Amino acid sequence: PGWTAYRKRILVRSYDVTTHLLACENVLGITLGDGWYCGYLAGHDRQFYGDRPSVIACLRVIGSDGKEAEVVTDSSWLTGSGGICKGDFFMGEIHDARSENLGWSSPGVVLEDWLPAMVIDAPEARLLLAEAPPVKRMEVLPGKPLPLPAEMASVGTV
């Protein structure tokens, strides 16, 4: 949602996901990156506000019968790594597609080497609804080949 002084306020978003819900089992998957919170920040090194990405999520479901249920982030969630090796607004992203966990956010997938999410203390900062419009795709540009970073050169090509 944008940069903020994370020790004072954290900007959040709300989404209507009704059209994405299935009549059968559903899975809520979240991909996290360093972002402004724990990535590089102008004039500072990494991890100025925190040492790892974190998320607070709540899915509120209102059934056709009017009953409400909530799914919230807690230690029952699983965490694992994927194809994003490094990701930062200033330093760019290194993505290794071979490390992707295909179907990781699909019903019925077994994630054997994933671990329970670590629960951390709630932030002292105020949670505020972001006022800026959400990011949306404006244009698709064709990809361009780039040389592999030195640390990946011995891996070869796919």
Secondary structure as UniProt FT lines:
FT   TURN            6..8
FT   STRAND          9..12
FT   HELIX           18..20
FT   HELIX           35..38
FT   TURN            42..43
FT   STRAND          58..62
FT   TURN            64..65
FT   STRAND          68..72
FT   TURN            75..76
FT   STRAND          78..79
FT   STRAND          84..88
FT   TURN            89..91
FT   STRAND          92..95
FT   HELIX           97..99
FT   TURN            102..105
FT   TURN            107..108
FT   TURN            112..113
FT   STRAND          115..116
FT   STRAND          126..129
FT   HELIX           150..155
//
